[in-house]
Amino acid sequence: QVQLVESGGGLVQAGGSLRLSCSASGRTYGINVLGWFRQAPGKERDFVGAIWWRGGSTYFADSVKGRFTSSRDNVKSTVYLQMNSLKPEDTAVYYCAADFASHSWLPDNTNDYEYWGQGTQVTVSS
């Protein structure tokens, strides 16, 4: 059992930056990958990126690659999503999610994750 709480969302102008936090509690030792997803109204929930809990390796979707980075603080059990050069199309509710399994493939699907945060709204104005 893991609880995830997101924070840091808000309104930012295009070209600006925003930092999201995902705080994990419970059996955080069981987390293999912490994923980031986003969903705009009426749209599917899309993969943004992922960070491996123990090693810190990251992977990002092409739509955000080069603009977004992720890091983790295992002492605080917190993962961060640093979003730079934001665009209006980045506007969405952002979610963090925990994957306990060890896959032979990149976990870039919502079905790969069991535990989800409540989401935080990110709005990018033009």
C-alpha positions in Angstrom: 0.0 0.0 0.0 1.4 3.4 -1.1 -0.2 6.8 -0.8 0.9 9.5 -3.3 0.2 13.2 -2.9 1.0 15.7 -5.7 1.6 19.4 -5.2 3.1 22.4 -7.1 0.6 22.9 -9.9 -0.6 26.3 -10.9 -0.8 28.9 -13.6 2.3 29.9 -15.5 3.0 31.8 -18.7 4.3 30.1 -21.8 8.0 29.7 -21.7 8.0 29.6 -17.9 8.8 26.8 -15.5 7.0 24.9 -12.8 8.1 22.2 -10.4 5.8 19.4 -9.3 6.3 17.3 -6.2 5.0 13.8 -5.6 5.3 12.7 -1.9 5.0 9.0 -1.2 4.2 7.3 2.0 3.5 3.7 3.2 5.5 0.9 1.7 7.6 3.1 -0.5 10.3 0.4 -0.5 8.2 -1.6 -2.9 8.2 1.1 -5.6 10.1 0.2 -8.7 9.1 3.1 -11.0 7.4 6.4 -10.4 5.6 7.5 -13.5 4.2 10.9 -14.5 1.0 11.2 -16.6 -1.2 14.0 -17.7 -4.8 14.4 -18.9 -6.6 17.2 -20.5 -10.4 17.4 -20.3 -12.0 14.9 -22.7 -8.6 13.4 -23.6 -6.8 10.2 -22.7 -4.3 10.1 -19.9 -0.9 10.2 -21.6 2.5 9.1 -20.4 4.9 12.0 -19.6 7.9 10.3 -18.1 9.2 7.9 -15.5 12.0 7.7 -12.9 13.3 4.5 -11.4 13.0 4.8 -7.7 16.3 3.3 -6.6 18.7 4.2 -9.5 17.3 7.5 -10.6 17.3 6.7 -14.3 14.7 8.6 -16.3 12.8 8.4 -19.5 10.5 11.0 -21.1 7.9 11.1 -23.9 9.0 12.8 -27.1 6.5 15.6 -26.5 8.4 16.8 -23.4 11.9 15.4 -23.9 14.5 18.1 -23.5 12.1 20.3 -21.5 11.1 18.2 -18.5 13.4 16.5 -16.0 12.7 14.3 -13.0 14.6 13.6 -9.8 14.0 11.9 -6.5 14.9 12.2 -2.9 14.6 8.8 -1.3 15.2 10.2 2.2 12.1 12.3 1.8 10.3 9.7 -0.4 9.6 12.5 -2.8 9.9 12.8 -6.6 10.0 16.0 -8.5 9.0 16.9 -12.1 10.8 20.0 -13.3 9.0 21.5 -16.3 10.8 24.1 -18.3 9.9 26.0 -21.5 6.2 25.3 -20.9 3.8 25.5 -23.8 0.0 25.9 -23.8 -0.4 22.3 -24.9 1.2 21.2 -21.7 -2.0 22.3 -19.9 -3.5 19.3 -18.1 -4.0 17.6 -14.8 -0.7 15.9 -13.9 -0.6 12.7 -12.0 2.1 10.6 -10.4 1.8 6.9 -10.2 3.7 4.0 -8.6 4.6 0.8 -10.3 5.7 -2.1 -8.0 6.5 -4.6 -10.8 9.8 -5.2 -12.5 9.1 -5.2 -16.2 11.1 -6.1 -19.2 9.5 -3.2 -21.1 9.3 0.5 -20.4 6.2 1.2 -18.2 4.5 3.9 -20.3 0.9 2.7 -20.0 -1.6 3.5 -17.2 -2.2 -0.2 -16.8 1.4 -0.6 -15.6 0.7 1.4 -12.4 -1.5 0.5 -9.4 -1.2 3.5 -7.2 -2.1 7.1 -8.2 -1.9 10.5 -6.8 -4.9 12.9 -6.7 -3.6 15.0 -9.6 -2.6 18.7 -9.8 -3.7 21.2 -12.3 -1.1 22.8 -14.6 -2.3 25.7 -16.7 0.0 27.4 -19.3 -1.2 30.7 -20.7 -0.1 32.2 -24.0 
